[in-house]
Amino acid sequence: MCNESKKLPDFVLILDRLRSAHNTGNIFRIAEALGAGVVPCGYTPCPPHPKLEKTAMGTDTTVPWKHFDSSLEAVRFFRNAGYTVLAAEPGGKEAWELEYTFPLAIVFGNEALGVSTDTLQETNGVVSLPMLGSKASINVGNAAAAITYAIDAKRRGKLKI
């Protein structure tokens, strides 16, 4: 299933096995705000879905999106299309420290499992957020917002570090 009426932009958010339709809907709103596309993979909820629709507030009908059976399949598709593909995982460079090339895809993983190992191995690198607390965990929607806005600020020359 796919929103074929819209071409995927040069910035996409790949969602690897997210369980929550609320998180997915939130990420659709983030994508809409930044002119990005969404790529739900595996069992990640995708439109049409009542809980996603409620949280997405209509962006599920306007944001370009494409579903893949796995994030590995999506990463291979986007790499073959010339995208740089990064995974959002602990242990990488902080989002505001990297230089980004476009087209760009960022893989966000399941909150309990992270980005799948086989997918992680196919990416061009890892982008992270600092984790200073003892839990070292952040909601995937919040992580997507922080990372994608850092990328957008760098892209528009608004963030220089």
C-alpha positions as CSV (number, residue, x, y, z in Angstrom):
1,M,0.0,0.0,0.0
2,C,1.3,3.4,-0.8
3,N,0.3,7.0,-1.3
4,E,1.2,6.9,-5.0
5,S,-0.2,10.3,-5.7
6,K,2.8,12.0,-4.2
7,K,6.5,11.5,-5.1
8,L,8.7,10.8,-2.2
9,P,10.8,13.8,-1.4
10,D,14.6,14.0,-0.9
11,F,14.2,13.6,2.9
12,V,12.4,10.5,4.2
13,L,11.8,8.9,7.6
14,I,11.9,5.1,7.6
15,L,10.0,3.6,10.5
16,D,11.3,0.1,11.5
17,R,8.6,-1.9,13.3
18,L,7.0,0.8,15.4
19,R,4.2,-0.6,17.4
20,S,2.3,2.6,18.3
21,A,-0.1,4.2,15.8
22,H,0.1,7.3,18.0
23,N,3.9,7.5,17.5
24,T,3.5,6.9,13.8
25,G,0.8,9.6,13.5
26,N,3.1,12.0,15.4
27,I,5.9,11.3,12.9
28,F,3.5,12.0,10.0
29,R,3.0,15.4,11.5
30,I,6.7,16.0,11.9
31,A,7.3,14.9,8.3
32,E,4.5,17.3,7.1
33,A,6.1,20.2,8.9
34,L,9.5,19.5,7.3
35,G,8.4,18.5,3.8
36,A,9.6,14.9,4.4
37,G,8.1,11.6,3.4
38,V,7.3,8.6,5.7
39,V,8.2,5.0,5.1
40,P,6.4,2.6,7.5
41,C,8.0,-0.8,7.5
42,G,7.0,-4.2,8.8
43,Y,4.1,-4.0,11.2
44,T,4.4,-0.2,11.6
45,P,0.8,1.1,11.3
46,C,0.2,2.9,8.1
47,P,-2.9,4.7,6.6
48,P,-5.7,4.0,6.8
49,H,-5.6,3.4,10.5
50,P,-8.1,5.1,12.9
51,K,-5.6,5.8,15.8
52,L,-2.9,7.0,13.3
53,E,-5.5,9.2,11.6
54,K,-6.5,10.8,14.9
55,T,-2.9,11.6,15.9
56,A,-1.8,12.5,12.4
57,M,-4.5,15.2,12.2
58,G,-4.9,14.9,8.4
59,T,-1.2,14.7,7.5
60,D,-1.7,10.9,6.7
61,T,-3.5,12.1,3.6
62,T,-1.0,14.8,2.5
63,V,2.4,13.4,3.4
64,P,3.9,11.1,0.7
65,W,4.5,7.6,2.1
66,K,5.4,4.1,1.0
67,H,5.2,0.9,2.9
68,F,7.9,-1.8,2.8
69,D,7.7,-5.3,4.3
70,S,11.0,-4.7,6.1
71,S,13.3,-1.8,6.9
72,L,16.1,-3.7,5.2
73,E,14.1,-3.7,1.9
74,A,13.4,0.0,2.3
75,V,17.1,0.9,3.1
76,R,18.2,-1.1,0.0
77,F,15.6,0.7,-2.1
78,F,16.7,4.2,-1.0
79,R,20.4,3.4,-1.2
80,N,19.9,2.2,-4.8
81,A,18.0,5.4,-5.5
82,G,21.0,7.5,-4.3
83,Y,19.9,8.4,-0.8
84,T,22.3,8.6,2.1
85,V,20.7,6.4,4.8
86,L,21.4,6.9,8.5
87,A,20.0,5.1,11.5
88,A,18.9,6.9,14.7
89,E,20.6,4.8,17.4
90,P,22.8,5.4,20.4
91,G,26.5,5.5,19.8
92,G,26.6,7.7,16.7
93,K,27.5,11.3,16.2
94,E,25.1,13.8,17.7
95,A,22.5,15.1,15.3
96,W,23.9,18.7,15.3
97,E,27.5,17.5,14.7
98,L,27.0,15.8,11.4
99,E,27.0,17.2,7.9
100,Y,24.2,15.8,5.8
101,T,23.9,15.1,2.2
102,F,20.6,14.8,0.4
103,P,18.7,12.9,-0.6
104,L,18.6,11.5,2.9
105,A,16.7,8.8,4.8
106,I,16.8,8.3,8.5
107,V,15.7,5.0,10.1
108,F,13.9,5.2,13.4
109,G,13.5,1.9,15.2
110,N,11.2,0.1,17.6
111,E,11.5,1.6,21.1
112,A,12.2,-1.7,22.7
113,L,14.3,-3.3,19.9
114,G,15.9,-0.4,18.1
115,V,16.7,-0.6,14.4
116,S,17.0,-4.2,13.3
117,T,20.6,-5.4,13.1
118,D,20.5,-6.4,9.4
119,T,19.1,-2.9,8.6
120,L,21.7,-1.2,10.7
121,Q,24.5,-2.9,8.8
122,E,23.2,-1.6,5.5
123,T,23.1,2.1,6.6
124,N,25.8,4.7,5.9
125,G,26.1,5.6,9.6
126,V,24.4,6.4,12.9
127,V,23.0,9.7,14.2
128,S,22.3,10.0,17.9
129,L,20.9,12.3,20.6
130,P,22.9,12.7,23.8
131,M,21.5,10.5,26.6
132,L,22.5,12.0,30.0
133,G,19.9,10.4,32.3
134,S,20.1,7.0,33.9
135,K,17.3,5.6,31.7
136,A,19.0,6.6,28.4
137,S,15.7,6.4,26.6
138,I,13.5,8.8,24.7
139,N,10.2,8.4,22.9
140,V,10.6,7.6,19.2
141,G,8.4,10.5,18.2
142,N,10.4,12.9,20.3
143,A,13.7,11.6,19.0
144,A,12.4,11.9,15.4
145,A,11.4,15.6,16.1
146,A,14.8,16.5,17.7
147,I,16.9,14.7,15.0
148,T,14.9,15.9,12.0
149,Y,14.8,19.5,13.2
150,A,18.5,19.5,13.8
151,I,19.0,18.2,10.2
152,D,16.6,20.8,8.8
153,A,18.5,23.6,10.7
154,K,21.8,22.4,9.3
155,R,20.3,22.1,5.8
156,R,19.0,25.7,5.9
157,G,22.2,27.0,7.4
158,K,20.5,27.9,10.7
159,L,22.7,25.7,12.9
160,K,26.5,26.0,12.8
161,I,28.6,24.1,15.2
